[in-house]
Amino acid sequence: MLQTINYQKEIQTKLAKNLLDMLILQMLNRKPMHGYQIITETRKDYGVYFGPSKIYPLLATLEKKGYLNSTWNMTADKPRKIFSITTVGKNTLKFTEDSLNNICKTLKSP
């Protein structure tokens, strides 16, 4: 039983690592967030911790690709860079979701 749980955790971690950019787009599709929120939401929702050294460079890459926009929120206690998904990001997310659904259907087929 413990071996099964460990294997399931390993699979979940591997999927989260490989799909982290899409997980971030999905979270930002729900609401704009700052980097630390993304780190904590990822841990809460997927049980996997990705630290600042992983998240912030990925956010910068997604922004360069045009999937995200960012603005500075200077009204909070601490200035925060808030990320939001763009139309290009939403289209990419939709395409990825459709592709993953097709893969899952194929995996379920006998």
Backbone as a chain_set.jsonl record, in Angstrom:
{"seq": "MLQTINYQKEIQTKLAKNLLDMLILQMLNRKPMHGYQIITETRKDYGVYFGPSKIYPLLATLEKKGYLNSTWNMTADKPRKIFSITTVGKNTLKFTEDSLNNICKTLKSP", "coords": {"N": [[0.819, -1.195, 0.0], [1.911, 1.281, 0.843], [3.887, 1.548, -1.075], [2.329, 1.935, -3.371], [1.128, 4.413, -2.782], [3.418, 6.035, -2.702], [4.25, 5.782, -5.363], [2.074, 6.928, -6.684], [2.293, 9.556, -5.737], [4.741, 10.204, -6.877], [4.083, 10.136, -9.61], [2.181, 12.193, -9.689], [3.804, 14.382, -8.971], [5.628, 14.379, -11.11], [3.922, 14.909, -13.299], [2.997, 17.461, -12.55], [5.396, 18.93, -12.618], [6.058, 18.753, -15.339], [3.918, 19.998, -16.511], [3.812, 22.496, -15.451], [3.823, 25.148, -16.468], [1.328, 25.235, -17.726], [-0.323, 24.739, -15.544], [0.045, 27.071, -14.114], [-1.02, 28.937, -15.94], [-3.673, 28.057, -15.846], [-4.37, 28.613, -13.17], [-4.116, 31.404, -13.207], [-6.07, 31.961, -14.993], [-8.319, 31.766, -13.518], [-8.029, 33.85, -11.653], [-6.14, 36.912, -11.305], [-2.81, 36.878, -9.931], [-0.06, 37.219, -7.579], [3.418, 36.219, -7.535], [4.098, 34.762, -5.132], [1.583, 33.913, -4.297], [0.992, 32.137, -6.348], [2.92, 30.177, -5.886], [2.044, 29.185, -3.351], [-0.589, 28.376, -3.951], [-0.118, 26.376, -5.841], [1.141, 24.475, -4.283], [-0.925, 23.912, -2.459], [-3.075, 23.077, -4.156], [-1.95, 21.022, -5.747], [-0.176, 19.611, -4.225], [2.545, 19.84, -4.476], [5.67, 21.393, -4.114], [6.995, 24.219, -5.531], [9.591, 26.353, -5.625], [10.595, 29.875, -5.391], [12.789, 30.119, -7.162], [12.123, 28.513, -9.265], [9.523, 29.283, -10.056], [9.466, 32.137, -10.581], [11.316, 32.631, -12.796], [9.922, 31.123, -14.728], [7.491, 32.506, -14.87], [8.448, 34.887, -15.978], [9.292, 33.942, -18.48], [6.827, 33.055, -19.556], [5.568, 35.496, -19.725], [7.182, 36.823, -21.591], [6.58, 35.29, -23.828], [4.08, 36.173, -24.314], [1.895, 35.163, -23.022], [1.17, 36.032, -20.55], [0.451, 39.037, -18.719], [1.807, 41.648, -16.697], [1.464, 43.746, -13.821], [2.344, 46.261, -11.469], [1.344, 46.232, -8.142], [1.08, 48.71, -6.031], [-0.284, 49.411, -3.814], [-0.524, 47.613, -1.765], [0.845, 46.28, 1.359], [3.407, 45.53, 0.754], [5.074, 46.108, -2.255], [3.83, 44.365, -5.062], [4.157, 42.266, -7.887], [1.68, 41.676, -10.08], [0.279, 39.078, -11.887], [-1.517, 38.356, -14.858], [-3.553, 36.471, -17.108], [-3.322, 36.497, -20.669], [-5.143, 36.95, -23.793], [-3.849, 35.367, -25.689], [-2.591, 33.581, -23.965], [-4.867, 32.347, -22.858], [-5.894, 31.093, -25.135], [-3.811, 29.311, -25.674], [-3.881, 27.772, -23.364], [-6.432, 26.596, -23.634], [-6.034, 25.085, -25.993], [-4.093, 23.298, -25.042], [-5.507, 22.008, -22.98], [-7.498, 20.728, -24.516], [-5.867, 19.032, -26.039], [-4.734, 17.424, -24.015], [-7.062, 16.216, -23.051], [-7.745, 14.657, -25.286], [-5.563, 12.908, -25.306], [-5.995, 11.602, -22.854], [-8.443, 10.335, -23.417], [-7.573, 8.526, -25.341], [-5.858, 6.965, -23.792], [-7.728, 5.725, -22.136], [-9.09, 4.123, -23.875], [-9.733, 0.779, -24.938]], "CA": [[0.0, 0.0, 0.0], [2.801, 2.436, 0.916], [4.544, 1.641, -2.375], [1.339, 2.509, -4.289], [1.004, 5.83, -2.45], [4.65, 6.684, -3.15], [4.222, 5.812, -6.826], [1.069, 7.93, -7.069], [2.883, 10.866, -5.447], [5.778, 10.395, -7.892], [3.4, 10.456, -10.864], [1.585, 13.525, -9.523], [4.907, 15.348, -9.01], [6.152, 14.415, -12.475], [2.95, 15.62, -14.132], [2.998, 18.877, -12.166], [6.633, 19.537, -13.136], [6.014, 18.838, -16.802], [2.808, 20.856, -16.929], [3.779, 23.651, -14.552], [3.42, 26.362, -17.188], [-0.118, 25.183, -17.938], [-0.969, 24.878, -14.234], [0.082, 28.499, -13.811], [-2.025, 29.587, -16.783], [-4.992, 27.679, -15.329], [-4.612, 29.385, -11.946], [-4.301, 32.811, -13.569], [-7.335, 32.05, -15.716], [-9.334, 31.955, -12.465], [-7.861, 35.19, -11.079], [-4.76, 37.407, -11.295], [-2.099, 36.568, -8.687], [1.369, 37.501, -7.537], [4.226, 35.0, -7.543], [3.994, 33.962, -3.912], [0.264, 33.26, -4.329], [1.108, 31.006, -7.277], [3.677, 29.138, -5.178], [1.212, 28.567, -2.313], [-1.735, 27.699, -4.594], [0.4, 25.151, -6.462], [1.357, 23.507, -3.204], [-2.233, 23.546, -1.91], [-3.901, 22.377, -5.139], [-1.306, 19.862, -6.369], [0.672, 18.92, -3.264], [3.932, 19.905, -4.931], [6.259, 22.699, -3.828], [7.941, 24.826, -6.461], [10.063, 27.565, -4.979], [10.758, 31.087, -6.199], [13.789, 29.946, -8.227], [11.443, 27.816, -10.362], [8.306, 29.993, -10.476], [9.676, 33.473, -11.145], [11.819, 32.563, -14.182], [8.855, 30.617, -15.586], [6.569, 33.631, -15.081], [9.102, 35.806, -16.919], [9.236, 33.294, -19.794], [5.437, 33.1, -20.024], [5.271, 36.882, -20.072], [7.894, 37.091, -22.858], [5.851, 34.603, -24.893], [2.81, 36.854, -24.513], [0.813, 34.435, -22.359], [0.841, 36.761, -19.334], [0.767, 40.447, -18.512], [2.022, 41.931, -15.283], [1.398, 45.125, -13.355], [2.764, 46.387, -10.078], [0.369, 46.694, -7.161], [1.83, 49.49, -5.051], [-1.168, 49.769, -2.704], [-0.405, 46.612, -0.702], [1.92, 46.541, 2.324], [4.653, 45.302, 0.036], [4.78, 46.12, -3.697], [3.732, 43.023, -5.645], [3.918, 42.171, -9.318], [0.479, 40.861, -10.278], [0.246, 38.469, -13.215], [-2.826, 37.976, -15.378], [-3.461, 35.738, -18.372], [-3.719, 37.246, -21.867], [-5.938, 36.176, -24.753], [-2.941, 34.346, -26.245], [-2.448, 32.581, -22.915], [-6.128, 31.595, -22.775], [-5.96, 30.221, -26.32], [-2.821, 28.251, -25.474], [-4.426, 26.91, -22.318], [-7.547, 25.835, -24.235], [-5.45, 24.091, -26.894], [-3.433, 22.282, -24.218], [-6.562, 21.22, -22.328], [-8.088, 19.855, -25.542], [-4.866, 18.009, -26.377], [-4.653, 16.484, -22.892], [-8.307, 15.432, -23.048], [-7.62, 13.648, -26.347], [-4.599, 11.896, -24.838], [-6.667, 10.811, -21.81], [-9.417, 9.463, -24.093], [-6.81, 7.457, -25.971], [-5.387, 6.083, -22.721], [-8.875, 4.975, -21.617], [-9.582, 3.201, -24.902], [-9.179, -0.578, -24.821]], "C": [[0.862, 1.259, 0.0], [3.508, 2.645, -0.419], [3.614, 2.282, -3.41], [1.195, 4.007, -4.037], [2.235, 6.598, -2.924], [4.678, 6.818, -4.666], [3.228, 6.851, -7.326], [1.611, 9.338, -6.849], [3.952, 11.198, -6.492], [5.157, 10.795, -9.236], [2.82, 11.867, -10.799], [2.668, 14.609, -9.61], [5.456, 15.494, -10.417], [5.21, 15.178, -13.41], [2.955, 17.113, -13.826], [4.24, 19.577, -12.704], [6.554, 19.749, -14.636], [4.922, 19.77, -17.311], [2.732, 22.147, -16.114], [3.351, 24.93, -15.263], [1.916, 26.385, -17.412], [-0.887, 25.279, -16.623], [-1.022, 26.346, -13.836], [-0.954, 29.243, -14.65], [-3.437, 29.288, -16.281], [-5.33, 28.48, -14.075], [-4.896, 30.847, -12.279], [-5.561, 33.016, -14.4], [-8.491, 32.256, -14.727], [-9.274, 33.361, -11.89], [-6.396, 35.614, -11.191], [-4.113, 37.136, -9.931], [-0.671, 37.081, -8.76], [2.115, 36.178, -7.37], [4.084, 34.137, -6.31], [2.64, 33.258, -3.822], [0.319, 32.021, -5.223], [1.849, 29.854, -6.607], [2.79, 28.427, -4.157], [0.013, 27.83, -2.902], [-1.293, 26.383, -5.237], [0.593, 24.074, -5.408], [0.026, 22.998, -2.653], [-3.018, 22.667, -2.886], [-3.287, 21.068, -5.625], [-0.371, 19.101, -5.434], [2.141, 18.904, -3.628], [4.454, 21.313, -4.666], [7.247, 23.08, -4.927], [8.323, 26.168, -5.859], [10.202, 28.732, -5.934], [11.741, 30.913, -7.36], [13.221, 29.2, -9.434], [10.301, 28.667, -10.931], [8.614, 31.313, -11.171], [10.315, 33.461, -12.545], [10.758, 32.064, -15.167], [7.829, 31.712, -15.868], [7.156, 34.619, -16.088], [9.06, 35.236, -18.342], [7.83, 33.355, -20.377], [5.039, 34.516, -20.425], [5.945, 37.261, -21.398], [7.18, 36.453, -24.047], [4.503, 35.253, -25.176], [1.623, 36.162, -23.868], [0.307, 35.165, -21.119], [1.148, 38.241, -19.497], [1.044, 40.617, -17.036], [1.906, 43.425, -15.024], [1.844, 45.137, -11.903], [1.612, 46.907, -9.233], [1.159, 47.397, -6.057], [0.981, 49.843, -3.827], [-1.093, 48.768, -1.553], [0.729, 47.013, 0.251], [3.286, 46.475, 1.647], [4.319, 45.36, -1.454], [4.831, 44.704, -4.267], [3.489, 43.134, -7.143], [2.777, 41.184, -9.519], [0.441, 40.379, -11.721], [-1.19, 38.132, -13.592], [-2.633, 37.338, -16.746], [-3.956, 36.628, -19.52], [-4.621, 36.369, -22.733], [-5.092, 35.067, -25.373], [-2.751, 33.225, -25.232], [-3.693, 31.722, -22.772], [-6.267, 30.63, -23.95], [-4.995, 29.045, -26.184], [-3.311, 27.261, -24.432], [-5.536, 26.029, -22.875], [-7.02, 24.738, -25.149], [-4.802, 22.951, -26.097], [-4.451, 21.398, -23.518], [-7.203, 20.253, -23.313], [-7.142, 18.714, -25.901], [-4.761, 16.966, -25.269], [-5.912, 15.622, -22.789], [-8.266, 14.343, -24.11], [-6.657, 12.537, -25.943], [-5.258, 10.996, -23.787], [-7.699, 9.871, -22.417], [-8.711, 8.272, -24.727], [-6.314, 6.47, -24.928], [-6.507, 5.212, -22.167], [-9.395, 3.936, -22.606], [-8.938, 1.844, -24.749], [-8.262, -0.917, -25.973]], "O": [[0.59, 2.199, -0.747], [3.708, 3.781, -0.848], [4.061, 3.082, -4.233], [1.145, 4.789, -4.987], [2.112, 7.687, -3.485], [5.084, 7.853, -5.193], [3.508, 7.573, -8.283], [1.409, 10.218, -7.687], [4.055, 12.341, -6.937], [5.659, 11.692, -9.914], [2.954, 12.643, -11.746], [2.463, 15.638, -10.253], [5.721, 16.607, -10.871], [5.655, 15.995, -14.215], [2.923, 17.936, -14.741], [4.148, 20.701, -13.197], [6.939, 20.803, -15.143], [5.006, 20.273, -18.431], [1.695, 22.81, -16.095], [2.586, 25.716, -14.703], [1.29, 27.439, -17.302], [-1.982, 25.839, -16.586], [-2.02, 26.81, -13.284], [-1.686, 30.085, -14.129], [-4.299, 30.167, -16.289], [-6.45, 28.97, -13.933], [-5.8, 31.457, -11.708], [-6.062, 34.136, -14.496], [-9.513, 32.85, -15.07], [-10.303, 33.997, -11.663], [-5.505, 34.765, -11.173], [-4.789, 37.163, -8.903], [-0.139, 37.343, -9.839], [1.506, 35.144, -7.096], [3.962, 32.916, -6.414], [2.557, 32.134, -3.327], [-0.245, 30.981, -4.885], [1.457, 28.695, -6.741], [2.781, 27.197, -4.099], [-0.363, 26.768, -2.404], [-2.018, 25.389, -5.18], [0.251, 22.91, -5.618], [-0.136, 21.803, -2.408], [-3.562, 21.635, -2.495], [-4.009, 20.106, -5.888], [0.167, 18.06, -5.809], [2.899, 18.059, -3.151], [3.777, 22.301, -4.953], [8.201, 22.355, -5.209], [7.464, 27.016, -5.615], [9.96, 28.602, -7.134], [11.547, 31.498, -8.426], [13.798, 29.26, -10.519], [10.138, 28.757, -12.148], [8.075, 31.581, -12.245], [9.881, 34.226, -13.406], [10.701, 32.526, -16.306], [7.348, 31.829, -16.996], [6.441, 35.128, -16.951], [8.819, 35.973, -19.299], [7.656, 33.67, -21.554], [4.26, 34.706, -21.359], [5.343, 37.941, -22.229], [7.176, 37.01, -25.145], [3.851, 34.923, -26.166], [0.474, 36.522, -24.127], [-0.825, 34.958, -20.683], [1.989, 38.638, -20.304], [0.576, 39.83, -16.213], [2.206, 44.252, -15.885], [1.729, 44.134, -11.199], [0.982, 47.907, -9.575], [1.824, 46.748, -5.249], [1.467, 50.499, -2.906], [-1.566, 49.069, -0.457], [1.474, 47.957, -0.014], [4.187, 47.261, 1.938], [3.361, 44.716, -1.881], [5.759, 43.944, -3.99], [2.721, 43.977, -7.605], [2.889, 40.008, -9.173], [0.556, 41.17, -12.657], [-1.976, 37.683, -12.758], [-1.668, 37.632, -17.451], [-4.892, 37.411, -19.353], [-4.831, 35.193, -22.436], [-5.573, 33.949, -25.558], [-2.748, 32.05, -25.598], [-3.596, 30.509, -22.586], [-6.703, 29.492, -23.781], [-5.332, 27.916, -26.54], [-3.171, 26.05, -24.602], [-5.564, 24.828, -22.604], [-7.488, 23.6, -25.098], [-4.951, 21.78, -26.446], [-4.286, 20.179, -23.464], [-7.428, 19.089, -22.984], [-7.568, 17.568, -26.049], [-4.705, 15.767, -25.543], [-5.831, 14.434, -22.476], [-8.706, 13.221, -23.861], [-6.909, 11.362, -26.208], [-5.1, 9.776, -23.824], [-7.821, 8.726, -21.98], [-9.197, 7.143, -24.656], [-6.347, 5.261, -25.157], [-6.261, 4.074, -21.769], [-10.064, 2.98, -22.214], [-7.745, 1.746, -24.465], [-7.717, -2.02, -26.024]]}, "num_chains": 1, "name": "protein.A"}
